[in-house]
């Protein structure tokens, strides 16, 4: 019989009871991390590949971000084991492959409390299946006697069995009567108990039942507003929109979706919209048992629709016995303005910022005091700064519109997040930036973008450990939004192996433009130029730029990575003849070639332009070769950064 207990250091891992104990005391560890730890122990020092882990924990046909789930599970295991990833005692990362358990294990089937399982297994009928229940097993004798017991003992046992059977029959009768006569009460009690166990929730995109595909923007927008309203409840962890939207129109079991998103509650529903009316049906499901714990239908005039997400969030908070957040200030918003705002959101989330600005502006024209529309307009300008638009033009408009949103409604977390970004990237005022980010998180702890901006602020202040933790929190809330951010944070900390592991995991699951370019940088800084060129090529292929991908391959074959760097410079020079290219981009181009004077020249240009990227000057490993140069030190001082060297 396979041993069920592994002893290592001060720990005992009991696979049958599904427990991790430290010095005899049970350590709290969630199901997925515990299953992964059992798998690693079973491998006895062999590598558990990521694919093996995925198949063991989620199954072969997994849909979403299991790689982030693996990273999170490994982190929780290490926390429980007090294991340092830099100097591991138990769990070793095998770069690019998986993980290995390196602790010395002793297997002991005779530990007290295991005799029941041993007896149970050895006495099973041939061909029968013995399954551990995962709960405590009653203590019984491990010995199996072949002798007939004395008569007095036999009589005593017979009496005990009669009493036990009678008690069991009476219990079953009571249960039957309760099921027949009090089924409704029972269901309400059980549903209530399950609702109170919901501490995290995902809103699956509402289904559009109008029969008109042009109304998708409306159902998506209502989904977004419902998520925003729920996220204001500090006692609930609410999965961000970007991650939840991965399940739009996907037919998957609720348990699978909840497991993949790491939640215990699922809210799903549908919307049917007519000319002047809306019908919405929603239901709350306790995912571990796939139990419906609450459902409701709503019929509203379109003039009342804007109030519905807040009403729903208050009701759900009461159902799960969470802290009910104070109602936000609501004033009358015209249906036409609200409709235009939802269309603006629709284009914003698709990266079509020109159209998002158009519809946010339309909402403002219809309703000048619409704070959310002003915030959306500010974000639409701010996100384009330093890309195809000179930063000062875009950032000036972003600040104007974000300030207007806060004047109208100081409780809009997104507007505070936008102001934090403006203080960081435009004003270079780190203290005000941190204050605004803190206010945004206070208003909405589930706003992943606010945690992400705060990570950037903390990096600028050289508070690196806090910055990394903030980004981990942002990634946990919304793993699908710009999934390269955590990998880039590791890059800024010069933790290249961690960056490669994180980014490789992301690239396996999410084919997102940007991941491969940062992965290329990680390999380059690690000195693995061939891999750096390969991932640069993959980055261009992800952008459907076959020409550039082939150019990178030819350049590397002809002259190694230095030839690739020279091609990148020429490519940006050609582009600059036709359109705006930030001087910071040219500084990076020359840094790849380690041309010090040219790099410093373009950094000076980026400073004059106040390029937003300059706040990361000390975090970019590209510029490490400049740190001893007085001209570089002067740049750092002018920006107002705290020296990191």
C-alpha positions in Angstrom: 0.0 0.0 0.0 1.4 3.4 -0.9 2.4 5.5 2.1 0.1 8.4 2.8 2.4 10.5 5.0 5.6 12.4 4.2 7.8 13.8 6.9 10.4 16.5 6.1 12.0 18.9 8.5 9.4 19.9 11.1 6.5 19.1 8.7 4.2 16.2 8.1 2.2 16.0 4.9 -0.8 13.7 5.3 -2.1 13.0 1.8 -5.1 10.9 3.0 -6.3 13.4 5.5 -5.3 16.3 3.2 -3.4 18.0 5.9 -0.1 19.7 6.4 1.1 19.7 10.0 4.0 21.6 11.5 5.3 20.2 14.8 1.9 18.5 15.2 -0.2 21.5 14.5 -2.3 21.8 11.3 -1.1 24.5 8.9 -3.8 26.4 6.9 -3.2 25.7 3.2 -5.8 25.9 0.5 -6.9 23.0 -1.7 -4.9 23.7 -4.9 -1.6 24.5 -3.1 -2.0 21.4 -1.0 -2.7 19.2 -4.0 0.4 20.6 -5.7 2.5 19.9 -2.6 1.3 16.3 -2.5 2.2 15.9 -6.2 5.7 17.3 -5.6 6.2 14.9 -2.6 5.0 12.0 -4.7 7.5 12.8 -7.4 10.3 12.1 -4.8 12.8 14.6 -6.2 11.8 14.3 -9.9 10.7 17.4 -11.7 7.0 18.1 -11.8 6.5 19.8 -15.2 4.1 22.6 -15.6 2.0 20.5 -17.9 1.9 17.7 -15.3 0.8 20.2 -12.7 -1.9 21.6 -14.9 -3.3 18.1 -15.7 -3.2 17.1 -12.1 -4.9 20.2 -10.7 -7.2 21.4 -13.5 -7.4 18.7 -16.1 -6.2 18.6 -19.8 -8.9 20.8 -21.3 -8.2 23.8 -19.1 -9.2 27.1 -20.5 -7.8 30.0 -18.6 -4.8 31.3 -16.7 -3.6 28.1 -14.9 0.0 29.3 -15.1 -0.7 32.2 -12.8 -2.5 29.7 -10.6 0.6 27.6 -10.4 2.8 30.6 -9.5 0.3 31.6 -6.8 0.1 28.0 -5.4 3.9 27.7 -5.3 4.1 31.0 -3.4 1.5 29.9 -0.9 3.3 26.6 -0.4 6.5 28.4 0.3 4.8 30.7 2.8 3.4 27.7 4.6 6.8 25.9 4.6 8.7 29.1 5.5 10.8 28.3 2.4 13.0 31.0 0.8 12.9 30.7 -3.0 16.4 32.1 -3.2 17.8 29.4 -0.8 15.1 26.7 -0.8 15.0 23.9 1.7 12.0 22.1 0.1 10.7 23.5 -3.2 13.2 24.2 -6.1 12.3 26.1 -9.3 13.7 24.4 -12.4 13.8 27.3 -14.9 11.6 26.8 -17.9 10.5 23.3 -16.8 8.7 23.2 -13.5 9.4 22.4 -9.8 11.2 19.8 -7.8 10.7 18.8 -4.1 14.2 18.7 -2.6 13.4 18.1 1.1 14.5 14.8 2.6 11.3 12.8 3.2 10.7 10.0 5.6 7.6 7.9 4.9 5.8 6.5 8.0 2.5 4.6 7.8 2.5 3.9 11.5 2.1 7.4 12.7 -0.8 7.6 15.3 -4.1 8.2 13.6 -3.2 6.2 10.5 -4.2 2.8 11.7 -7.8 3.3 10.5 -6.7 3.8 6.9 -4.3 0.9 7.1 -7.0 -1.5 8.5 -9.5 -0.1 6.0 -7.3 -0.7 3.1 -6.1 -4.2 4.0 -9.6 -5.4 4.8 -11.2 -4.2 1.6 -12.8 -6.7 -0.7 -10.7 -7.7 -3.8 -11.5 -5.2 -6.6 -13.2 -2.7 -4.3 -12.1 0.9 -4.4 -11.0 2.6 -1.2 -11.2 6.4 -1.4 -9.8 8.8 1.3 -12.6 11.1 2.4 -10.3 14.0 3.2 -11.7 14.2 6.7 -10.8 12.7 10.1 -11.1 8.9 10.2 -12.6 7.3 13.4 -10.0 5.5 15.5 -10.4 1.7 15.3 -8.1 -1.2 16.0 -5.5 -1.9 13.5 -5.3 -5.5 14.4 -7.6 -8.1 12.8 -8.2 -11.1 15.0 -9.0 -14.5 13.5 -10.3 -16.0 16.9 -13.9 -16.2 17.9 -14.6 -13.7 20.8 -15.9 -14.9 24.1 -19.7 -15.3 24.4 -20.1 -12.4 26.8 -18.3 -10.1 24.4 -20.3 -11.4 21.5 -23.6 -10.7 23.3 -22.4 -7.3 24.3 -21.5 -6.5 20.7 -24.8 -7.8 19.5 -26.7 -5.5 21.9 -24.6 -2.5 20.7 -25.4 -3.3 17.1 -29.1 -3.5 17.8 -29.0 -0.1 19.5 -27.0 1.4 16.7 -29.4 0.1 14.0 -32.4 1.3 15.9 -30.9 4.7 16.3 -30.0 4.9 12.6 -33.5 3.9 11.5 -35.0 6.6 13.8 -32.5 9.2 12.4 -33.4 8.3 8.8 -37.1 8.6 9.5 -36.6 12.0 11.0 -34.5 13.1 8.0 -37.2 11.8 5.7 -40.0 13.7 7.4 -37.8 16.8 7.5 -37.1 16.4 3.7 -40.8 15.9 2.9 -42.4 18.5 5.2 -39.8 21.1 5.5 -37.9 21.0 2.2 -38.4 24.7 1.6 -37.1 25.6 5.1 -34.2 23.2 4.6 -33.3 24.7 1.3 -33.5 28.2 2.6 -31.3 27.3 5.6 -28.7 25.5 3.5 -28.7 28.2 0.9 -28.2 30.9 3.5 -25.3 28.9 5.1 -23.7 28.6 1.7 -24.2 32.2 0.8 -22.4 33.2 4.0 -19.4 31.1 2.8 -18.9 33.3 -0.2 -16.0 35.6 0.3 -14.9 36.1 -3.3 -17.0 36.5 -6.4 -16.8 36.7 -10.2 -19.4 38.3 -12.4 -19.8 36.3 -15.5 -20.6 38.6 -18.5 -24.3 39.1 -18.6 -26.0 37.5 -21.6 -27.7 39.6 -24.2 -31.2 38.2 -24.8 -32.4 41.1 -26.9 -31.7 39.3 -30.1 -29.8 42.3 -31.4 -26.0 41.9 -31.5 -25.5 45.6 -31.7 -26.7 45.7 -28.0 -23.5 43.9 -26.8 -22.0 47.1 -25.7 -25.0 47.6 -23.3 -24.8 44.2 -21.6 -21.0 44.5 -21.4 -21.3 47.9 -19.9 -23.9 46.8 -17.3 -21.5 43.9 -16.4 -18.7 46.4 -15.9 -20.9 48.7 -13.7 -22.1 45.7 -11.6 -18.5 44.6 -11.0 -17.5 48.2 -10.1 -20.5 48.5 -7.6 -19.7 45.1 -6.0 -16.0 45.9 -5.7 -16.8 48.8 -3.3 -17.7 46.2 -0.7 -14.4 45.7 1.2 -15.4 42.3 2.6 -15.7 40.7 -0.9 -12.8 40.0 -3.3 -14.3 40.7 -6.7 -12.5 39.5 -9.9 -11.8 42.4 -12.3 -13.6 42.8 -15.5 -10.8 41.8 -17.8 -10.4 38.4 -16.3 -14.2 37.8 -16.0 -14.7 38.8 -19.6 -12.6 35.8 -20.7 -15.8 33.7 -20.1 -18.1 35.8 -22.3 -20.3 33.3 -24.2 -18.3 30.3 -22.9 -20.2 27.2 -21.9 -18.2 25.9 -18.9 -19.2 24.3 -15.7 -19.5 26.8 -12.9 -17.2 24.9 -10.7 -14.5 25.0 -13.3 -14.8 28.7 -13.9 -14.7 29.4 -10.1 -11.7 27.2 -9.7 -9.8 28.9 -12.5 -10.6 32.4 -11.2 -10.0 31.4 -7.5 -13.5 32.4 -6.2 -16.2 30.6 -4.3 -19.2 32.6 -5.7 -20.4 33.1 -9.3 -22.9 35.8 -10.3 -24.5 35.2 -13.7 -27.5 36.6 -15.5 -29.1 38.1 -18.6 -30.5 41.3 -19.9 -33.3 41.9 -22.3 -33.7 45.5 -23.5 -36.6 47.0 -25.3 -37.3 50.6 -26.4 -37.9 52.0 -22.9 -37.6 49.0 -20.6 -35.0 46.6 -19.3 -35.5 43.1 -17.8 -32.6 41.6 -15.9 -32.4 38.2 -14.3 -29.5 37.4 -12.0 -28.5 34.4 -9.8 -25.8 33.8 -7.2 -24.2 30.4 -7.1 -22.1 28.9 -4.4 -19.5 27.3 -6.7 -18.0 24.4 -4.6 -21.4 22.7 -4.5 -22.9 24.3 -7.6 -25.8 25.5 -5.4 -28.1 28.4 -6.3 -28.3 30.5 -3.2 -30.2 33.6 -4.5 -32.0 34.7 -7.6 -34.0 37.7 -8.6 -35.6 39.4 -11.6 -35.7 43.2 -12.2 -37.9 45.3 -14.5 -36.9 48.9 -14.8 -37.5 51.9 -17.0 -34.3 52.9 -18.8 -34.3 56.1 -16.8 -33.7 53.9 -13.6 -31.1 51.5 -15.1 -28.1 53.5 -13.8 -29.3 52.8 -10.2 -29.6 49.1 -10.7 -25.9 48.0 -10.2 -25.8 49.7 -6.8 -29.0 48.2 -5.7 -27.8 44.7 -6.8 -24.5 45.1 -5.0 -26.3 46.1 -1.7 -28.6 43.1 -2.0 -25.8 40.6 -2.7 -23.7 42.0 0.2 -26.7 41.3 2.6 -27.1 37.8 1.1 -23.4 36.8 1.7 -23.5 38.6 5.1 -20.8 41.0 4.0 -20.4 44.6 5.2 -22.8 46.7 3.2 -20.9 49.6 1.7 -22.5 53.1 2.1 -24.6 54.0 -1.0 -22.7 56.3 -3.3 -24.2 59.6 -4.3 -26.5 59.1 -7.2 -28.1 61.8 -9.3 -30.3 61.6 -12.3 -28.4 60.6 -15.5 -30.3 60.7 -18.7 -30.7 57.3 -20.5 -29.1 58.7 -23.6 -26.0 59.9 -21.7 -25.7 56.6 -19.9 -26.0 54.8 -23.2 -23.3 56.9 -24.8 -21.1 56.2 -21.7 -21.5 52.5 -22.0 -20.5 52.7 -25.7 -17.4 54.6 -24.6 -16.5 51.8 -22.2 -17.1 49.3 -24.9 -14.4 50.9 -27.2 -12.1 51.7 -24.3 -11.8 48.0 -23.3 -11.1 47.2 -27.0 -8.2 49.6 -27.2 -10.0 51.9 -29.7 -9.4 55.1 -27.8 -10.4 57.5 -30.6 -13.9 56.0 -30.6 -14.0 55.8 -26.8 -13.2 59.6 -26.6 -16.0 60.2 -29.1 -18.6 58.5 -27.0 -17.4 59.8 -23.6 -17.6 63.3 -25.1 -21.1 62.6 -26.4 -22.2 61.5 -22.9 -20.7 64.8 -21.5 -22.5 66.8 -24.1 -25.8 65.2 -23.1 -25.0 65.4 -19.4 -22.3 67.9 -18.4 -22.2 66.7 -14.8 -21.6 63.0 -15.6 -18.4 62.4 -13.6 -17.7 58.9 -14.9 -17.8 60.1 -18.5 -15.2 62.9 -17.6 -13.0 60.2 -16.0 -13.3 58.0 -19.1 -12.4 60.9 -21.3 -9.3 61.7 -19.2 -8.2 58.0 -19.3 -8.6 57.9 -23.1 -6.2 60.8 -23.5 -3.8 59.7 -20.8 -3.3 56.2 -22.2 -2.0 57.6 -25.5 0.7 59.8 -23.9 4.1 59.0 -25.2 2.9 56.5 -27.7 1.8 58.0 -31.0 1.1 61.4 -29.3 3.7 63.7 -27.7 3.1 63.3 -24.0 2.5 66.9 -23.0 -0.4 67.3 -25.3 -2.1 64.1 -24.1 -1.3 64.5 -20.4 -2.6 68.1 -20.3 -6.0 67.0 -21.5 -6.0 63.9 -19.3 -5.3 66.1 -16.2 -8.0 68.6 -17.2 -10.7 65.9 -17.6 -9.7 63.8 -14.5 -9.8 66.9 -12.3 -13.3 67.7 -13.6 -14.5 64.2 -12.7 -13.3 64.7 -9.1 -14.9 68.1 -8.9 -18.2 66.5 -9.8 -17.8 63.3 -7.6 -14.8 62.8 -5.3 -15.9 59.1 -4.7 -14.9 57.9 -8.3 -11.9 55.6 -7.6 -10.9 55.5 -11.2 -10.5 59.3 -11.3 -8.2 59.2 -8.2 -6.2 56.4 -10.0 -5.9 58.7 -13.0 -4.7 61.6 -10.9 -2.1 59.3 -9.3 -0.8 58.4 -12.7 -0.7 62.1 -13.7 1.2 63.1 -10.6 3.6 60.2 -11.3 4.2 60.5 -15.1 3.6 64.2 -15.7 4.2 66.2 -12.5 6.9 63.8 -11.1 5.3 64.5 -7.7 5.8 61.1 -5.9 4.1 62.1 -2.6 0.9 63.4 -4.2 0.9 60.4 -6.6 1.1 58.0 -3.6 -1.7 59.8 -1.8 -4.0 59.6 -4.8 -3.3 55.9 -5.4 -4.0 55.3 -1.7 -7.3 57.1 -2.0 -8.3 55.1 -5.1 -7.5 51.8 -3.3 -9.4 53.0 -0.2 -12.5 53.6 -2.4 -12.1 50.4 -4.3 -9.6 47.8 -3.0 -10.4 45.6 -6.0 -9.2 48.2 -8.6 -6.3 46.4 -10.0 -5.1 49.4 -12.0 -4.8 51.4 -8.8 -2.5 48.8 -7.3 -0.5 48.7 -10.5 0.0 52.5 -10.5 1.0 52.4 -6.9 3.6 49.7 -7.8 5.1 52.2 -10.3 5.2 54.9 -7.7 6.9 52.7 -5.2 9.5 51.7 -7.8 10.2 55.4 -8.4 10.8 55.8 -4.6 13.1 52.7 -4.5 10.7 50.9 -2.2 11.2 47.8 -4.2 9.8 45.1 -1.9 6.6 47.0 -1.5 6.4 47.7 -5.2 6.7 44.0 -6.0 4.0 43.1 -3.5 1.7 45.7 -4.9 2.1 44.3 -8.4 1.5 40.8 -7.2 -1.8 42.0 -5.7 -2.8 43.7 -8.9 -2.0 40.6 -10.9 -4.0 38.4 -8.5 -7.0 40.7 -8.8 -6.8 40.8 -12.6 -4.3 38.3 -14.2 -5.6 38.9 -17.7 -5.0 42.7 -17.8 -1.6 43.5 -19.3 -0.2 40.1 -18.1 3.4 41.1 -18.6 3.4 43.6 -15.6 4.6 41.2 -12.9 7.4 39.8 -15.2 8.5 43.4 -15.9 8.6 44.1 -12.1 11.0 41.2 -11.7 13.0 42.6 -14.5 13.3 46.0 -12.7 14.6 44.1 -9.6 17.2 42.3 -11.8 15.6 39.0 -10.9 15.9 37.6 -14.4 15.1 34.0 -13.7 11.9 35.0 -11.9 11.0 37.3 -14.9 11.6 34.5 -17.4 9.5 32.0 -15.4 6.6 34.4 -15.0 6.6 35.7 -18.6 7.1 32.2 -20.1 4.1 31.0 -18.1 2.0 33.9 -19.4 3.1 33.4 -23.0 2.0 29.7 -22.8 -1.6 30.6 -21.9 -2.1 34.2 -23.2 -1.0 35.2 -26.7 -0.8 38.9 -25.8 1.3 41.4 -27.7 4.1 42.7 -25.4 4.9 39.5 -23.4 7.5 38.3 -25.9 9.3 41.6 -26.1 9.8 41.8 -22.4 10.8 38.1 -22.3 13.4 39.0 -25.0 14.8 41.7 -22.7 15.0 39.2 -19.8 17.1 36.8 -21.8 19.3 39.6 -23.1 20.1 40.9 -19.6 20.8 37.3 -18.6 23.4 37.1 -21.4 21.3 34.6 -23.5 21.4 36.4 -26.8 20.1 33.7 -29.0 17.0 33.3 -26.9 16.6 37.1 -26.7 16.6 37.2 -30.5 14.1 34.3 -30.8 11.6 36.0 -28.5 12.0 39.3 -30.2 11.1 37.5 -33.4 8.1 36.0 -31.6 7.0 39.4 -30.4 6.9 40.7 -34.0 5.0 37.7 -35.1 2.4 38.3 -32.3 1.9 41.7 -33.9 1.5 40.0 -37.3 4.7 41.8 -38.5 6.2 39.1 -40.5 8.7 41.5 -42.2 10.3 42.6 -38.9 10.4 39.0 -37.6 12.3 37.9 -40.7 14.6 40.9 -40.4 15.5 40.0 -36.8 16.2 36.4 -37.8 18.5 37.4 -40.7 20.3 40.0 -38.6 21.1 37.5 -35.8 22.3 34.9 -38.3 24.6 37.4 -39.9 26.0 39.2 -36.9 24.6 38.1 -33.6 22.6 40.3 -31.2 24.6 43.4 -32.0 23.4 43.2 -35.5 19.8 42.9 -34.2 20.3 46.0 -32.1 21.6 47.9 -35.1 18.6 46.9 -37.1 16.2 48.0 -34.3 17.9 51.4 -34.4 17.6 51.8 -38.2 13.9 50.7 -38.0 13.1 53.4 -35.5 15.0 56.0 -37.5 13.0 55.1 -40.6 9.7 55.3 -38.6 10.7 58.8 -37.2 10.8 60.2 -40.7 7.1 59.6 -41.0 5.7 60.0 -37.5 6.5 60.8 -33.9 9.0 58.6 -32.1 9.8 59.3 -28.4 13.5 60.2 -27.7 13.3 57.7 -24.9 12.9 55.0 -27.6 16.1 56.1 -29.2 17.9 56.1 -25.9 16.9 52.4 -25.5 18.1 51.7 -29.1 21.6 53.2 -28.4 21.7 51.6 -25.0 21.4 48.2 -26.6 24.5 49.1 -28.6 26.2 50.5 -25.4 26.8 53.8 -27.2 27.1 56.0 -24.1 27.2 59.5 -25.6 24.3 58.8 -27.9 22.3 57.2 -25.1 22.8 60.2 -22.8 22.0 62.6 -25.6 18.6 61.1 -26.2 17.9 60.8 -22.4 18.5 64.5 -22.2 15.9 64.9 -25.0 13.5 62.7 -23.1 14.0 64.8 -20.0 13.3 68.0 -21.9 10.1 66.4 -23.3 9.3 65.1 -19.8 8.8 61.6 -21.3 6.7 59.5 -18.8 9.1 56.6 -19.1 11.8 58.7 -17.5 10.4 57.9 -14.0 11.7 54.4 -14.6 15.2 55.6 -15.6 16.9 53.8 -12.7 14.8 50.7 -13.0 15.7 49.9 -16.6 18.6 47.5 -16.7 19.4 48.9 -20.2 21.0 51.9 -18.5 23.1 50.1 -15.9 26.3 50.8 -17.8 25.7 54.6 -17.3 25.4 54.6 -13.5 28.9 55.8 -12.9 28.7 58.6 -15.4 28.3 62.1 -13.8 25.9 63.1 -16.7 23.6 60.2 -15.8 23.7 61.2 -12.1 22.7 64.7 -13.1 19.7 63.4 -15.0 18.5 61.4 -12.0 18.8 64.5 -9.8 16.9 66.7 -12.3 14.0 64.2 -12.4 13.9 64.2 -8.6 14.4 60.5 -8.2 16.1 58.9 -5.1 19.5 57.6 -6.3 19.6 53.8 -6.4 23.3 53.3 -6.9 
